């Protein structure tokens, strides 16, 4: 006999796990999380897992601020060790981006973010590993940190199970079942599972799930490479952590990791992939050279760093680089939480809470309203100030 649930969440990354956990906190009944492979085996595992508040619109800043608070108190609020470490964030710009940076910092300060503008000369005081060459304006956000994406996902999943959720791994969803314009369940490669509510949180794979229903999610899978460099011992120490850095001018970010490693990634889309299952997951020779060179320009000590490999992950980019959150048209009980465009990890605590609130009460949180699916057809796309960088928002 087929199993029946009250809610089915598709996607075992950090977002799906967070939604599942928060549904159990709402005593939502029988909740099932489905993952086609293993938990955290997709895009979350390849996330930079940077937790910052530096955004260019008020609702994203408020979301990031609430999520940061949860990461800072994760064991107390959620339970378990998410690996969060405070590092600080340095954002540098040249003359072309100076006005945008100033406006963003002013908005962030207005909303209570602990950030401030600094001069190029002050960079040596707050983030001495970084060079100020070519910088005309910078800002420093003291509370930014990094976390462990795999540990975070498993904490959400384990707490969800502790509160009664069911999690099925190796269960690929091949179709969403509907009847009389409403959702009735899903078909997996193994079985049929029933529920009146289905939440799609499957990153770029969400597109294939809605296409048979006549719903075209405006999500493009984009490839994002990242190089790992072993820092010299005199650069933060082998176990030391330097500040996260965003170089708007050169289109890169630098993220400290354990074991004296610095990860260097791109702030812009590098290569569009038509199929998230068919993309090159290794770095090319050209990418290794580019990231090592650009990383060394902004953090000179990295010119002496030893490459320790790297990888490429998939982002689920929307036209405005902001997610699609809430109900999808045409079918009662069908919801989406995808299209995060590289912002999903840091926002996962608050988005999971908001989605659970919407699903159990029917009420959309105010700051979640701008992310409706319909905004693209209605000409209400979100316009980030960083027009050349989807990652910064």
ZITA-V819448 format. One record per pair of residues at least 24 apart in sequence whose ideal C-beta (glycine too) atoms are under 8 Angstrom apart, sorted by the first residue. I is the first residue (numbers start at 0). J is the second residue. Records with the same first field share a line. If there is no record, write none. Layout:
BEGIN
I: J, J
END
This chain:
BEGIN
1: 184, 190, 191, 192, 193
2: 31, 190, 192, 193
3: 29, 184, 192, 193, 194
4: 28, 29, 30, 31, 165, 192, 193, 194
5: 29, 30, 194, 195, 196
6: 30, 31, 194, 196, 197, 198, 358
7: 31, 33, 184, 185, 192, 194, 196, 197, 198
8: 32, 33, 197, 198, 200
9: 33, 172, 185, 197, 198, 199, 200, 201, 205, 208
10: 34, 199, 200, 201, 202, 204, 205, 337
11: 35, 36, 37, 38, 39, 40, 41, 152, 156, 166, 168
12: 38, 39, 41, 42, 43, 152, 200, 202, 343
13: 39, 43, 46, 148, 151, 152, 155, 343, 344, 347
14: 43, 200, 202, 336, 337, 339, 343, 347, 350, 351
15: 198, 200, 201, 336
16: 152, 153, 155, 156, 159, 347, 351
17: 155, 347, 348, 350, 351, 352
18: 198, 200, 336, 350, 351, 354, 355
19: 155, 156, 159, 164, 166, 351
20: 77, 155, 156, 158, 159, 162, 164, 351
21: 351, 352, 354, 355, 356
22: 159, 164, 355, 358, 359
23: 158, 159, 162, 163, 164
24: 162, 355
25: 355, 356, 358, 359
27: 355, 358, 359
29: 163, 165
30: 159, 163, 164, 165
31: 164, 165, 166, 167, 192, 194
32: 156, 159, 164, 165, 166, 167
33: 167, 170, 172, 185, 187, 192
34: 166, 167, 168, 169, 170
35: 169, 170, 171, 172, 204
36: 168, 169, 171
37: 168, 169
38: 152, 153, 156, 166, 168
39: 148, 149, 152, 153
41: 202, 204, 313
42: 202, 203, 312, 313, 314, 315
43: 148, 149, 152, 343, 344
44: 148, 149, 312
45: 225, 310, 311, 312, 313
46: 148, 312, 343, 344
47: 145, 225, 252, 254, 262, 264, 344
48: 145, 146, 147, 148, 151, 254, 344, 345
49: 88, 143, 144, 145, 243, 252, 254, 344, 345
50: 83, 143, 144, 145, 146, 344, 345
51: 88, 140, 143, 243, 345
52: 107, 112, 114, 140, 142, 143
53: 88, 90, 103, 107, 112, 114, 138, 140, 143, 245, 391
54: 103, 107, 383, 391, 392
55: 99, 102, 103, 106, 383, 384, 385, 391, 392
56: 106, 381, 383, 392
57: 106, 110
58: 366, 369
59: 321, 342, 392
60: 106, 107, 110, 112
61: 110, 366
62: 346, 349, 350, 366
63: 345, 346
64: 110, 111, 112
65: 348, 349
66: 345, 346, 347, 348, 349, 350
67: 142, 143, 144, 345
69: 348, 349
70: 144, 146, 345, 348
71: 142, 144
73: 151, 154
76: 348
77: 154, 155, 158, 348
78: 154, 157, 158, 161
79: 150, 153, 154, 157, 158
80: 150, 154
81: 146, 147, 150, 151, 154
82: 145, 146, 147, 150, 151
83: 144, 145, 146
84: 144, 145, 146, 240
85: 141, 142, 143, 144
86: 143, 144, 145, 240, 241, 242, 243, 255
87: 125, 126, 139, 140, 141, 142, 143, 242, 243
88: 139, 140, 143, 242, 243, 244, 245
89: 122, 125, 126, 129, 137, 138, 139, 242, 243, 244, 245
90: 137, 138, 139, 140, 244, 245, 247, 391
91: 122, 129, 131, 134, 136, 137, 244, 245, 246, 247, 248, 297
92: 134, 135, 136, 137, 247, 248
93: 133, 134, 135, 247, 248
94: 135
95: 248
96: 136, 247, 248, 385
97: 135, 136
99: 384, 385
100: 136, 137, 138, 247
101: 136
102: 384
103: 138, 384, 385
104: 138
107: 140
112: 140, 142
113: 140, 141, 142
114: 138, 139, 140, 141
115: 139
125: 242
126: 241, 242, 244
128: 234, 235, 241, 242, 298, 300
129: 242, 244, 297, 298
130: 296, 297, 298, 299
132: 296
133: 248
134: 248
139: 242
143: 242, 243
145: 240, 243, 254, 255, 256
146: 344
148: 344
151: 344, 347
155: 347, 351
172: 201, 208
174: 208, 211
175: 199, 208, 209, 211, 212, 333
177: 212, 330, 333
180: 329, 330, 331
181: 330, 331, 332
182: 330, 331, 332, 333
194: 332
195: 332
196: 332, 334, 358
197: 332, 333, 334
198: 334, 335, 336, 354, 358
199: 327, 333, 334, 335, 336, 337
200: 335, 336, 337
201: 337
202: 275, 313, 315, 337, 339, 343
203: 275, 313, 314, 315, 337
204: 275
205: 315, 335, 337, 338
209: 327, 335
212: 329, 330, 333
213: 329
214: 327, 328, 329
216: 323, 335, 337, 338, 372
217: 317, 318, 323, 338, 375
218: 315, 316, 317, 323, 337, 338
219: 271, 315, 316, 317
220: 271, 272, 273, 274, 275, 278, 313, 314, 315, 316
221: 268, 269, 270, 271, 272, 313, 314, 316
222: 269, 270, 271, 272, 278, 279, 311, 312, 313, 314
223: 264, 265, 268, 269, 311, 312, 313, 314, 341
224: 264, 265, 269, 282, 283, 286, 290, 309, 310, 311
225: 262, 263, 264, 282, 290, 309, 310, 311, 312
226: 262, 263, 264, 282, 286, 287, 290, 291, 294, 306, 309
227: 256, 260, 261, 262, 306, 307, 308, 309
228: 260, 261, 262, 263, 291, 294, 301, 304, 305, 306, 307
229: 258, 259, 260, 304, 305, 306, 307
230: 259, 260, 261, 300, 301, 304
231: 300, 303, 304
232: 259
233: 300
234: 298, 300, 301, 303, 304
235: 259
241: 298
244: 297, 298
245: 391
246: 293, 297
247: 385, 387, 388, 391
249: 293, 296, 297
250: 293, 387, 388
251: 290, 293, 294, 297
252: 390
253: 294, 297, 298, 301
260: 307
261: 294, 298, 301, 304
263: 290, 291, 293, 294, 301
264: 290
265: 290, 390
266: 388, 389, 390, 391
267: 387, 388, 389, 390
268: 314, 316, 389
272: 313
275: 313
278: 311, 313
279: 311
280: 310, 311
281: 309, 310, 311
282: 308, 309, 310, 311
314: 339, 340, 341, 389
315: 339, 340
316: 340, 341, 389
317: 375
318: 375, 380
319: 374, 375, 380, 381, 382, 383
320: 381, 383, 389, 390, 392
321: 369, 370, 381, 383, 392
322: 346, 350, 370
323: 370, 371, 372
324: 350, 353, 354, 367, 370, 371
325: 357, 363, 367, 370, 371, 372
326: 372
327: 372
328: 372, 373
334: 358
335: 372
340: 389, 390
341: 389, 390
342: 390, 392
END
